[in-house]
C-alpha cells in the first residue's frame, strides 16, 4: 500500500479508539471527520486491517446501523457479542436505538 494510505488508516484508527464504550459510529462519519467524506469504503478497509492494533472496530457499522463488517471478526457472532457486552442491543445484525447510541466525531470531538 502507498504511504498516504497507511497514514489515512492510522488516522482512522485514532478516531475509532475514541468511540466511547457502548456507542457506535459509521464508516462515513469517520470519513467525514477526517475530511474525506467520500472515503467510507477506505474506512472499512482500515477496520478490516485493524486486528492486533487495539482498535474497537466492532463499534464501527454502516450508516443504517447494520453489522456489515461482522465477517471480518473471528467467530460466528464476535462483533455482535462484543457490542452486546457493552450494552448495545443487536437484533438480526441491526443495532437497536441506533440514533440514540450513534457517536458522531464531528459533534463529539
Steps between C-alpha positions, in 0.01 A plus 500: 500500500601858445635694802211748482255209524670370813497852643125520435452163669691623806272806517196272477636288787555807717139612451364148558690478829298800622158338451356470851409165656142409411483738203545448125588708198500444126768467237367817338504702823869420549572587136318835532688581820829437319397732217459214255121469480512271196738255666264294715613186316865580584398528866351151463826372355683655795266324744564171320873549560472609861548158661770511766505880512275544808230667288132446597398420142181336627367850575511602133194405294332616181287814479183304573638327809561164334792278599638487147856431617415201716654245262843653570485394866609161628208283601145498374356788702802664663415853384148469637625342823747782557230762446254317725765478773496881493121515533424553130189311387537326163215318331557329163827690443323833561591728790192601693457863611770588248427875509532505879837327521652642181823689567591762238862614531412829329267587787679324784865599446 
